[in-house]
């Protein structure tokens, strides 16, 4: 995934405006054509796979730390 990110950043540069329209289309459930061709689509898919593989406690840890601080103050 890192090599694809470097390739996209240096050699295969997709248009930022097209990426913005693509992301807005995804969030509004009206997807459009992927900008930058297959390389961007592959990089985007691998990022979602990586996100799905992360353990959920990574996202929940800030809330548990905040809760622990509140309990220690009482």
PyMOL CGO cylinders between C-alpha atoms (Angstrom):
from pymol import cmd
from pymol.cgo import CYLINDER

trace = [
    CYLINDER, 0.00, 0.00, 0.00, 2.89, 2.37, 0.70, 0.3, 1, 1, 1, 1, 1, 1,
    CYLINDER, 2.89, 2.37, 0.70, 4.43, 1.86, -2.72, 0.3, 1, 1, 1, 1, 1, 1,
    CYLINDER, 4.43, 1.86, -2.72, 1.11, 2.56, -4.42, 0.3, 1, 1, 1, 1, 1, 1,
    CYLINDER, 1.11, 2.56, -4.42, 0.73, 5.71, -2.33, 0.3, 1, 1, 1, 1, 1, 1,
    CYLINDER, 0.73, 5.71, -2.33, 4.17, 6.90, -3.41, 0.3, 1, 1, 1, 1, 1, 1,
    CYLINDER, 4.17, 6.90, -3.41, 3.39, 6.14, -7.05, 0.3, 1, 1, 1, 1, 1, 1,
    CYLINDER, 3.39, 6.14, -7.05, 0.15, 8.08, -6.84, 0.3, 1, 1, 1, 1, 1, 1,
    CYLINDER, 0.15, 8.08, -6.84, 1.90, 10.95, -5.11, 0.3, 1, 1, 1, 1, 1, 1,
    CYLINDER, 1.90, 10.95, -5.11, 4.82, 11.23, -7.53, 0.3, 1, 1, 1, 1, 1, 1,
    CYLINDER, 4.82, 11.23, -7.53, 4.03, 9.75, -10.94, 0.3, 1, 1, 1, 1, 1, 1,
    CYLINDER, 4.03, 9.75, -10.94, 0.33, 9.03, -11.35, 0.3, 1, 1, 1, 1, 1, 1,
    CYLINDER, 0.33, 9.03, -11.35, -1.25, 12.18, -9.96, 0.3, 1, 1, 1, 1, 1, 1,
    CYLINDER, -1.25, 12.18, -9.96, -5.05, 12.10, -9.92, 0.3, 1, 1, 1, 1, 1, 1,
    CYLINDER, -5.05, 12.10, -9.92, -6.94, 15.38, -10.00, 0.3, 1, 1, 1, 1, 1, 1,
    CYLINDER, -6.94, 15.38, -10.00, -7.92, 16.54, -6.49, 0.3, 1, 1, 1, 1, 1, 1,
    CYLINDER, -7.92, 16.54, -6.49, -11.24, 17.93, -7.72, 0.3, 1, 1, 1, 1, 1, 1,
    CYLINDER, -11.24, 17.93, -7.72, -12.12, 14.54, -9.24, 0.3, 1, 1, 1, 1, 1, 1,
    CYLINDER, -12.12, 14.54, -9.24, -11.24, 12.82, -5.95, 0.3, 1, 1, 1, 1, 1, 1,
    CYLINDER, -11.24, 12.82, -5.95, -13.47, 15.29, -4.11, 0.3, 1, 1, 1, 1, 1, 1,
    CYLINDER, -13.47, 15.29, -4.11, -16.40, 14.56, -6.43, 0.3, 1, 1, 1, 1, 1, 1,
    CYLINDER, -16.40, 14.56, -6.43, -15.74, 10.83, -6.09, 0.3, 1, 1, 1, 1, 1, 1,
    CYLINDER, -15.74, 10.83, -6.09, -15.75, 10.97, -2.27, 0.3, 1, 1, 1, 1, 1, 1,
    CYLINDER, -15.75, 10.97, -2.27, -18.87, 13.15, -2.15, 0.3, 1, 1, 1, 1, 1, 1,
    CYLINDER, -18.87, 13.15, -2.15, -20.53, 10.67, -4.49, 0.3, 1, 1, 1, 1, 1, 1,
    CYLINDER, -20.53, 10.67, -4.49, -19.59, 7.78, -2.20, 0.3, 1, 1, 1, 1, 1, 1,
    CYLINDER, -19.59, 7.78, -2.20, -20.94, 9.51, 0.88, 0.3, 1, 1, 1, 1, 1, 1,
    CYLINDER, -20.94, 9.51, 0.88, -24.17, 10.47, -0.86, 0.3, 1, 1, 1, 1, 1, 1,
    CYLINDER, -24.17, 10.47, -0.86, -24.65, 6.92, -2.26, 0.3, 1, 1, 1, 1, 1, 1,
    CYLINDER, -24.65, 6.92, -2.26, -24.23, 8.11, -5.86, 0.3, 1, 1, 1, 1, 1, 1,
    CYLINDER, -24.23, 8.11, -5.86, -20.74, 6.83, -6.79, 0.3, 1, 1, 1, 1, 1, 1,
    CYLINDER, -20.74, 6.83, -6.79, -19.05, 8.05, -9.93, 0.3, 1, 1, 1, 1, 1, 1,
    CYLINDER, -19.05, 8.05, -9.93, -16.06, 6.87, -11.95, 0.3, 1, 1, 1, 1, 1, 1,
    CYLINDER, -16.06, 6.87, -11.95, -12.87, 6.42, -9.95, 0.3, 1, 1, 1, 1, 1, 1,
    CYLINDER, -12.87, 6.42, -9.95, -10.34, 9.21, -10.64, 0.3, 1, 1, 1, 1, 1, 1,
    CYLINDER, -10.34, 9.21, -10.64, -6.82, 8.35, -11.69, 0.3, 1, 1, 1, 1, 1, 1,
    CYLINDER, -6.82, 8.35, -11.69, -7.62, 4.97, -13.21, 0.3, 1, 1, 1, 1, 1, 1,
    CYLINDER, -7.62, 4.97, -13.21, -6.95, 1.61, -11.66, 0.3, 1, 1, 1, 1, 1, 1,
    CYLINDER, -6.95, 1.61, -11.66, -4.05, 2.66, -9.46, 0.3, 1, 1, 1, 1, 1, 1,
    CYLINDER, -4.05, 2.66, -9.46, -6.21, 4.98, -7.36, 0.3, 1, 1, 1, 1, 1, 1,
    CYLINDER, -6.21, 4.98, -7.36, -8.97, 2.37, -7.13, 0.3, 1, 1, 1, 1, 1, 1,
    CYLINDER, -8.97, 2.37, -7.13, -6.49, -0.29, -5.97, 0.3, 1, 1, 1, 1, 1, 1,
    CYLINDER, -6.49, -0.29, -5.97, -4.97, 2.06, -3.39, 0.3, 1, 1, 1, 1, 1, 1,
    CYLINDER, -4.97, 2.06, -3.39, -8.40, 3.11, -2.14, 0.3, 1, 1, 1, 1, 1, 1,
    CYLINDER, -8.40, 3.11, -2.14, -9.56, -0.53, -1.85, 0.3, 1, 1, 1, 1, 1, 1,
    CYLINDER, -9.56, -0.53, -1.85, -6.42, -1.56, 0.02, 0.3, 1, 1, 1, 1, 1, 1,
    CYLINDER, -6.42, -1.56, 0.02, -6.87, 1.32, 2.46, 0.3, 1, 1, 1, 1, 1, 1,
    CYLINDER, -6.87, 1.32, 2.46, -10.41, 0.11, 3.23, 0.3, 1, 1, 1, 1, 1, 1,
    CYLINDER, -10.41, 0.11, 3.23, -9.18, -3.46, 3.71, 0.3, 1, 1, 1, 1, 1, 1,
    CYLINDER, -9.18, -3.46, 3.71, -6.51, -2.20, 6.11, 0.3, 1, 1, 1, 1, 1, 1,
    CYLINDER, -6.51, -2.20, 6.11, -9.11, -0.18, 8.00, 0.3, 1, 1, 1, 1, 1, 1,
    CYLINDER, -9.11, -0.18, 8.00, -11.33, -3.26, 8.33, 0.3, 1, 1, 1, 1, 1, 1,
    CYLINDER, -11.33, -3.26, 8.33, -8.40, -5.27, 9.73, 0.3, 1, 1, 1, 1, 1, 1,
    CYLINDER, -8.40, -5.27, 9.73, -7.68, -2.82, 12.53, 0.3, 1, 1, 1, 1, 1, 1,
    CYLINDER, -7.68, -2.82, 12.53, -8.89, -3.93, 15.94, 0.3, 1, 1, 1, 1, 1, 1,
    CYLINDER, -8.89, -3.93, 15.94, -11.83, -1.98, 17.29, 0.3, 1, 1, 1, 1, 1, 1,
    CYLINDER, -11.83, -1.98, 17.29, -10.07, -1.15, 20.56, 0.3, 1, 1, 1, 1, 1, 1,
    CYLINDER, -10.07, -1.15, 20.56, -7.85, 1.30, 18.65, 0.3, 1, 1, 1, 1, 1, 1,
    CYLINDER, -7.85, 1.30, 18.65, -10.90, 3.42, 17.90, 0.3, 1, 1, 1, 1, 1, 1,
    CYLINDER, -10.90, 3.42, 17.90, -12.44, 2.99, 21.36, 0.3, 1, 1, 1, 1, 1, 1,
    CYLINDER, -12.44, 2.99, 21.36, -9.30, 3.74, 23.38, 0.3, 1, 1, 1, 1, 1, 1,
    CYLINDER, -9.30, 3.74, 23.38, -9.75, 7.55, 23.58, 0.3, 1, 1, 1, 1, 1, 1,
    CYLINDER, -9.75, 7.55, 23.58, -13.19, 7.03, 25.12, 0.3, 1, 1, 1, 1, 1, 1,
    CYLINDER, -13.19, 7.03, 25.12, -11.93, 4.52, 27.67, 0.3, 1, 1, 1, 1, 1, 1,
    CYLINDER, -11.93, 4.52, 27.67, -9.05, 6.81, 28.68, 0.3, 1, 1, 1, 1, 1, 1,
    CYLINDER, -9.05, 6.81, 28.68, -11.49, 9.69, 29.14, 0.3, 1, 1, 1, 1, 1, 1,
    CYLINDER, -11.49, 9.69, 29.14, -13.77, 7.47, 31.24, 0.3, 1, 1, 1, 1, 1, 1,
    CYLINDER, -13.77, 7.47, 31.24, -10.82, 6.34, 33.38, 0.3, 1, 1, 1, 1, 1, 1,
    CYLINDER, -10.82, 6.34, 33.38, -9.81, 9.95, 34.07, 0.3, 1, 1, 1, 1, 1, 1,
    CYLINDER, -9.81, 9.95, 34.07, -13.34, 10.79, 35.15, 0.3, 1, 1, 1, 1, 1, 1,
    CYLINDER, -13.34, 10.79, 35.15, -13.44, 7.83, 37.52, 0.3, 1, 1, 1, 1, 1, 1,
    CYLINDER, -13.44, 7.83, 37.52, -10.07, 8.68, 39.09, 0.3, 1, 1, 1, 1, 1, 1,
    CYLINDER, -10.07, 8.68, 39.09, -11.20, 12.23, 39.85, 0.3, 1, 1, 1, 1, 1, 1,
    CYLINDER, -11.20, 12.23, 39.85, -14.16, 11.04, 41.94, 0.3, 1, 1, 1, 1, 1, 1,
]
cmd.load_cgo(trace, "trace")
